[in-house]
Amino acid sequence: MLRRALFALPFAAATIAAYPLRLALAAPQPPLRTAEPEEVGLDPARLARIRPFIEREVAENRLPGAVVMIARRGKLAYAEAIGFRDKAAGAPMSLDTIFRIYSMTKPMTSVAALMLVEEGRLQLTDPVARHLPAFEKMQVSLAQPDAALARMGYALVPQARPMTVQDLLRHTSGLTYGHRTLNEPARNAYRRLGLIDHRSLSPEEFTRRAAEAPLVHQPRTTFEYGISTDVLGRVVEAISGKTLDAFLEERLFRPLRMTDSGFWLGPERIGRLAVHLGVDPAANNQPIRMFDPSRPPGNASGGGGGLATAADYMRFAQMLADGGVLDGARVLSPETVRLMTADHMVGMAQPVPVGVLGTPGYGFGLGFAVRLQDGIAGVHGNAGQYMWSGYGGTHFWVDPKAELVAVYMTAAPSVDRAAYRRLIQQLVHSAIVE
């Protein structure tokens, strides 16, 4: 698979589309001002390595296709749609293809919460129960080795301290994902309560059930990736009086002109949705599925229910890179962006490496993984780089030192997706020459 040589002859059947950066621009309009790669210190010949890599994966039926966008120094220098939006139907990938971004929704929800912090309506130190009373008296499922039975036992104990809004943002709340945790009582509770796939629940019902399941760690002790950002979305709703999707539309998507971002697709846009291959070739062709965005969900999942084009997400990421503003639309202050992209993991246990690249070297901020130093991580990048990804194969990162923003979108929820993230990142950084 990805261990073989990266490049082969281009796959002629894979349709390629790109913003004509050297010619008059055609619709859809690019998300940022454009520049030739050479103008922003990128080598076009090195950027050209990206296309055959993705073409080969399409030809060998490991990816349906992808959209890649790269901006440097605030200007879009690379934008290509490669392969197929729907390979079975022969529909080519296009720059306006809409993707299920799954966990790349988390940074958006985190930004929504920080907007409320800036307005003085929320504090990071607020107990979650101040805004969602159901979380007042949480129980924690603690592992206790049982030598007599030669297995792990569990005991329910009260939480030693309340989870805070900061815990939700950095995933130290004790909440988890039911399909990921090894904590048996929590896993069983999440399954019983319908928290494995909770998009059909109302916001109120989701809140009640999430508070009923036991925590897997005492709050403020351990990084545990899970439904924390979904609960954060409910906090945003409780304070703002708006549903999360309405709040994001009004306060983020509309000001930043993210015209194809949201939580479901009407009939006029569903035909632009990226379609996966149906199986994971890296897992013995096991069937895979992705959520159905053709109708409104019961609740807008702030942790994994979003949809966006690569162009929309590029505008969101560039806003962060520019200190919270884009094209005159101020979303956050530079101080808040600095707070979000600092490491908040000091003193916290990290049972598994934090991040989405399958390599150590990352901490976690308020909504993103944060690179701690130039070394350690087994992939190109600089200290201060921040990023996140999605189950469907999507990935983005901002590297302030390199003045770089990149977005990679595909519909490939493969067990190999971390390898693709690393490969795209190393190909992009290898094109920086000045």
Helices and strands as residue ranges (DSSP letters): E 16-18, G 37-40, H 44-47, H 50-59, E 65-72, E 75-86, E 91-92, E 98-102, H 105-118, H 128-131, G 133-135, E 139-146, E 151-158, H 165-170, H 184-192, H 203-212, H 228-240, H 244-248, I 249-253, G 270-272, E 279-280, G 281-283, E 286-287, E 306-309, H 310-321, E 325-326, E 329-330, H 334-340, E 362-364, E 369-371, E 386-389, E 395-399, E 404-409, H 417-429
